[in-house]
Amino acid sequence: MSKETVEVLVEGGKATAAPPLGPALGPLGVNIGKVVAEINQKTASFKNLQVPVKVIVDTETREFTISIGTPPTSQLIKKEAEIDKGSPNPKGEKIADLKIEQVIKIAKMKEDSLTGKTLKDKVKEVIGTAGSMGVMVEGMDFKSALKAVNEGKFDKEISSGKTELSAEEIKALEEEKKKLAEEIKEKHDTFVKQAQAIIKENEGKEAHFIRTKLRDAKIPEEIIRELLPEDNKAAPGKGAAKGAPAKAKK
């Protein structure tokens, strides 16, 4: 019995006979339409996520089996938190919050690929990944959330395996996410004003000197890059920063 394996990444519920799947399956003689339909049925819950799929084909009988992997933990967190990307400053800027039920859901979905021996251990792994993305759990940063798990605060939820949220809980998370976004914007605007003041104070000085001043003032790197791009170097007749002359006034 000879078998061939085709491995592809497909968007959940949206596999088609187009490349890369169709051309890879064509020479194996399987019913591509049936393969696509089964993949879409099995990956429907992974909408908008890239899912690893294996199609194992018996080249003699043309029978096939489909094995569905799971997206990376970070993708599942983004889906549950309804965010496009993680925070550029996860320690200082929290962009979303997850309920423990959502963390349990992700831990169960990734059960075969996480290293923890128990569901509780796997939950802690997911919390760690969420923390690196600036996503809180039950309103706590990842260190506090891990402590709460270790102290047994969520043992009841983990034991029950509850993964669904009520409409009220979903609404509360949405409202909190909006509040976090507003707080981030306020912080960003404050940093920008502070950075602009430092740049003005140091008009005419070398760009690297101004960057050092900005970093000493704890201005986030993305704002420094925005206001003082790395390729903007002082030179005779050219500004060291936006609107700044090349040499200091005497």
Helices and strands as residue ranges (DSSP letters): E 3-11, H 21-25, G 26-28, H 32-42, G 44-46, E 50-58, E 64-68, H 73-81, E 96-98, H 100-109, H 119-132, E 135-137, H 142-150, H 155-160, H 167-201, H 207-216, H 221-227
